[in-house]
Amino acid sequence: MSGQQPIDANRSVQRPHNLILSTTAHPNPKITALHQFKARSPILTAINGDGLPLTSNNYFRYVSAVTILPDRLRIGSRQHVEWNFSVDEEEFALLSGTIERLDGSAPTRAVKVGSRFYRLRCVNTADFDGSIGESDWVTASQVWPTNITVVLNGDPLQIRKKIHHGKDLPINVTASVKQGANTLSVSILRAQKEGITEYAITLETIELLDTDAVKAMAGVLPYDDARLRILQRFQNRDPDIEVVNVSFTLNLADPYTSYIWDVPMRGKNCRHDECFDLDTFLQTRSSRKPNQPCDADQFKCPICGGDARPQSLVKDEFFVALRQELAKKNRLDVKAIVLQQNGQWEIKEEEKTGEAGDGSGSRVGANEQSAVNAPAVGGGNSWRESEIIALDAD
């Protein structure tokens, strides 16, 4: 057409390094990320040892190992790093092969317990003080620099960013990893209005487990250690502060069901005392896609958001013994106890509201519930009768 400008064949098609793309409030990856269809995660099909498909969906992906790129990327100074790593024959045999579909649909991958995958993640190190531990890393948010190029074994990788996918996503590089020597090259450019920021990149190993394997990996916090951990809350480490409270409440309710747990679990690095139920925790691990193993980032503590991967889970034997004691008294309806400084505990009864809904706040009285005897945390024959107070309605 006569009104059009001629196209310059020598014009560069590379976008300017200082260009910031506008974002969509709620991007639909099926539309906004259509150009990255080759970066789609494959559909996983679980198989048994004979290669036959399994119908059970009780499979979980989790981060089994983290290898942090030794050199940080700092916008404004160090903007390019190259890293060599090796994959031996045994490890490579555990990687699942990908079957590409000729009709353009998502690729498929047959997996079994023990199958492994590789992925790249990037975090902003400004969120950390000092060194980054593995437990801190796996719970950190994935974030890509505005302008970044990643090349693995000569193949440029597509970066899945928030503008196209709603949030920054890791890169599954299983299909690009080869047996023997591998080379990863990463470069970044500072974008307009982007401050001096440091990033760290890791190669993560993702492994597939079933329910039995997850439970077998969980550790145990012995009774004596668990008891000491609880009682340390009474210790005052500041001589200028006088401790007045000589008791505190322990919550026994699972955060999902609001009932007492069957198997009390917590992450080994969790600082809270509360636990969650193991089976309920595993049942609530989900995937963004139906009939797929749970996403690798789902293993976070439902109470504090900390690391709760299979290798980080511990069963608290103090709470196991506590549940057994409550079961003997037919009081598994209890949701909290009050722990005294001398190691004894008593049931904390829930407030009862009048049937008329008048909010009278009447509590369980002596004529409704007999006093509950509770053993000391230290065990033995030390018993204490709890005092139950009936409050007047006014």
Order of alpha helices (4+ residues) and beta strands (2+ residues): alpha-beta-beta-beta-beta-alpha-beta-beta-beta-alpha-beta-beta-alpha-beta-beta-beta-alpha-beta-alpha-beta-beta-beta-alpha-beta-alpha-beta-beta-beta-beta
